Amino acid sequence: MFDSNTVMTIYLLVGGLGLATGFLSGLLGIGGGIIMAPLLLYLPPLLGFEPLSMRTVAGLTIVQGLVASISGAVTHHRFHFVSFRLSLVMGGAIFVAALAGGAGANYVADETLLFIFAGLALGASIMMLHPEAEEQERPDLETLSFSHFRAIIVALSVGVLGGLVGQGGSFILVPLMIYFVRIPTRIAIGSNLVIVLLSASAGFIGKAVTGQVEWLLTIPIILTVIPAARLGSYVSNRTPVLTLRRILALLIAIAAGKMWWSLLLET
């Protein structure tokens, strides 16, 4: 595919992105694909190399999400910030909804779907900047209660939209869990990693069995993402909740801006 010098450069590039996205995954409970995918698409040509195919990028991104969510979820679980009950309820719903959304993508206009998704992302970013009056820095997982109805509604909505437009949507789940399902920020972050794990596992299996994963390029991802996500989780545990929300708001705003830019280019 590439000569030896290019392979080494691509390995270093993928490894560097693995460090950055793995850290953010552990820190904020997101998959990291909103950052890794566009950078994998645009950086190689900027460096003078042959661009990676969308198929290769999608395969590497799903591996990054899978590995980061495992490493991050394990660490957040040690801090008692992972609700497996919440994760299973929402993870199961979003899995089914994403399948339905993916199947129905051909029947709805792409621009309309992307407009809805971009609007949802922008709203989520704004929500994250609004402080919760009763936000707890160290929430008690044992006393956590939530509305299953609200949790399923959020998961179904994000899952269907994500499946329709081909976006994971995990970066939107955290603010919706906080503001609509009423989950404390730290538990939303930790639990979302398990939800990402469930959705990424399904995507990984599908891509692996159909030969869509460049296995050699997954090596630098695995080597860098695991320790980076673990470090991000430890930093998250020591970072004030308001700071975490502001960082997440910024990343969601970037993702929303990217989608709005795509809409403007298409019109």
C-alpha positions in Angstrom: 0.0 0.0 0.0 2.8 2.5 0.9 6.6 2.4 0.8 8.5 1.9 4.1 9.1 5.6 4.9 5.5 6.4 4.3 4.4 3.5 6.4 6.5 4.7 9.3 5.1 8.3 8.9 1.5 6.9 8.8 2.2 4.8 11.9 3.5 7.8 13.8 0.5 9.9 12.6 -2.0 7.3 13.6 -0.2 6.7 16.9 -0.2 10.5 17.7 -3.9 10.7 16.9 -4.5 7.6 19.1 -2.8 9.4 22.0 -5.0 12.6 21.6 -8.3 10.9 20.9 -7.7 8.2 23.5 -7.1 10.9 26.2 -10.2 12.8 25.2 -12.2 9.6 25.3 -11.2 8.8 28.9 -11.5 12.5 29.9 -15.0 13.1 28.5 -16.5 9.7 27.8 -16.8 10.1 24.1 -15.7 7.8 21.3 -13.2 10.2 19.7 -14.3 9.6 16.1 -15.4 13.2 15.7 -11.7 14.2 15.9 -9.9 11.2 14.6 -11.9 10.6 11.4 -11.5 14.1 9.8 -7.8 14.3 10.8 -7.1 10.9 9.3 -8.8 12.0 6.1 -7.1 15.4 5.8 -3.7 15.2 7.4 -2.0 12.6 5.1 -2.6 14.7 1.9 -1.4 17.8 3.8 1.8 16.0 4.6 2.3 15.0 0.9 1.2 11.4 1.2 -1.5 9.4 -0.5 -4.8 10.0 1.3 -6.3 7.1 3.3 -9.6 5.8 1.9 -12.8 6.4 3.7 -13.1 2.7 4.2 -9.7 2.6 6.0 -10.5 5.6 8.1 -13.9 4.2 9.1 -12.2 0.9 10.1 -9.5 2.6 12.2 -12.0 5.0 13.8 -14.2 2.1 15.0 -11.1 0.3 16.4 -10.2 3.5 18.2 -13.7 3.8 19.7 -13.7 0.2 20.8 -10.3 0.2 22.5 -10.7 3.6 24.1 -14.1 2.8 25.5 -12.8 -0.4 27.0 -9.8 1.2 28.7 -11.8 4.3 29.8 -14.8 2.4 31.1 -12.6 0.1 33.2 -10.9 3.1 34.9 -14.1 5.0 35.4 -15.7 1.9 36.9 -12.9 1.8 39.5 -14.0 5.3 40.5 -17.6 4.1 40.8 -18.8 6.3 37.9 -20.3 3.6 35.6 -23.9 2.6 35.8 -24.2 -0.7 34.0 -28.0 -0.5 34.3 -28.1 2.9 32.6 -25.6 1.7 30.0 -27.5 -1.5 29.1 -30.9 0.3 28.8 -29.5 3.0 26.6 -27.0 0.9 24.8 -29.6 -1.7 23.8 -32.0 1.0 22.6 -29.4 2.9 20.6 -28.1 -0.3 18.9 -31.6 -1.2 17.6 -32.3 2.4 16.6 -29.0 2.7 14.8 -29.8 -0.4 12.8 -33.2 1.0 11.9 -31.8 4.4 11.0 -29.1 2.9 8.8 -31.6 0.8 6.9 -33.9 3.8 6.3 -31.1 6.2 5.2 -32.1 5.9 1.6 -35.6 7.1 2.1 -34.9 10.5 3.7 -33.0 13.5 2.2 -29.4 13.7 3.5 -29.5 17.5 3.9 -32.6 17.3 6.1 -31.1 14.7 8.3 -27.7 16.5 8.7 -29.6 19.7 9.4 -31.4 18.0 12.3 -28.3 16.4 13.6 -26.3 19.6 13.4 -29.0 21.5 15.2 -29.0 18.8 17.9 -25.3 19.1 18.3 -25.4 22.9 18.5 -28.1 22.7 21.2 -26.1 20.1 23.1 -23.1 22.4 23.1 -25.1 25.3 24.4 -26.6 23.2 27.1 -23.2 22.1 28.4 -22.3 25.7 29.1 -25.3 26.1 31.5 -24.2 25.0 35.0 -26.5 22.7 37.0 -27.4 24.3 40.3 -27.3 20.9 42.2 -24.4 19.3 40.3 -22.4 17.0 42.5 -18.6 16.6 42.2 -18.7 13.1 43.6 -22.1 11.6 42.9 -23.1 8.4 44.7 -23.7 5.6 42.2 -25.6 3.5 44.7 -28.3 6.1 45.0 -28.6 6.7 41.3 -32.2 6.7 39.9 -33.4 7.7 36.5 -36.4 7.5 34.2 -36.1 4.5 31.9 -38.6 6.2 29.6 -36.4 9.3 29.2 -33.2 7.2 28.8 -34.8 5.1 26.0 -36.2 8.2 24.2 -32.8 9.8 24.2 -31.1 6.6 23.0 -33.7 5.9 20.3 -33.6 9.5 19.0 -29.8 9.7 18.8 -29.5 6.1 17.5 -32.0 6.7 14.6 -30.5 10.1 13.6 -26.9 8.7 13.9 -27.8 5.7 11.8 -29.5 7.9 9.2 -26.6 10.3 8.8 -23.8 7.9 9.5 -22.6 9.6 12.7 -22.0 7.7 16.0 -23.7 10.4 18.1 -21.9 9.5 21.4 -20.7 13.0 21.9 -24.4 14.2 22.0 -25.5 11.5 24.5 -23.6 12.9 27.4 -25.3 16.3 27.5 -28.7 14.7 26.8 -28.1 12.3 29.7 -27.2 15.2 32.0 -30.1 17.5 31.1 -32.9 15.3 30.0 -32.3 12.0 31.8 -30.9 13.9 34.8 -27.7 11.9 35.3 -24.8 13.4 37.2 -22.0 14.5 34.8 -19.3 12.0 36.0 -21.7 9.1 35.8 -22.9 10.2 32.4 -19.3 10.3 31.2 -18.4 6.9 32.6 -21.6 5.2 31.5 -21.4 6.6 28.0 -18.1 4.8 27.5 -19.9 1.5 28.0 -22.6 2.6 25.6 -19.9 3.5 23.1 -18.4 0.1 23.7 -21.7 -1.7 22.9 -22.2 0.3 19.7 -18.6 0.1 18.6 -18.5 -3.6 19.1 -21.3 -4.1 16.7 -19.7 -1.8 14.1 -16.3 -3.5 14.6 -17.7 -7.0 14.0 -19.4 -5.9 10.8 -16.3 -4.2 9.5 -13.9 -7.0 10.6 -15.8 -9.8 8.9 -16.2 -7.9 5.7 -12.5 -7.0 5.5 -12.8 -3.3 6.2 -10.1 -3.1 8.9 -6.4 -2.4 8.0 -5.0 -4.6 10.8 -1.4 -3.4 10.6 -2.6 0.2 11.1 -4.5 -0.8 14.2 -1.3 -1.6 16.0 -0.3 2.0 16.8 -3.9 2.7 17.8 -4.0 -0.1 20.3 -0.5 0.8 21.7 -1.4 4.4 22.2 -5.1 4.6 22.9 -5.1 2.2 25.9 -2.7 4.1 28.1 -4.1 7.5 26.8 -7.7 6.6 27.7 -6.6 5.4 31.1 -4.7 8.6 31.7 -7.7 10.7 30.5 -9.9 8.9 32.9 -7.6 9.6 35.9 -7.4 13.3 34.8 -11.2 13.4 34.4 -11.6 12.1 38.0 -9.5 15.1 39.3 -11.0 17.7 37.0 -13.9 19.9 38.3 -17.2 19.0 36.7 -17.7 22.5 35.3 -14.4 22.3 33.5 -15.3 18.9 32.0 -18.5 20.4 30.7 -16.8 23.4 29.1 -14.3 21.2 27.3 -17.1 18.9 26.1 -19.1 21.9 25.0 -16.2 23.1 22.9 -15.7 19.7 21.2 -19.4 19.4 20.4 -19.4 22.9 19.0 -16.5 21.9 16.7 -18.5 18.9 15.5 -21.6 21.0 15.0 -19.6 23.6 13.1 -18.2 20.8 10.9 -21.7 19.6 10.1 -23.0 23.1 9.4 -20.0 23.8 7.1 -20.9 20.6 5.2 -24.4 21.9 4.8 -23.3 25.2 3.5 -21.0 23.7 1.0 -23.8 21.5 -0.3 -26.3 24.4 -0.8 
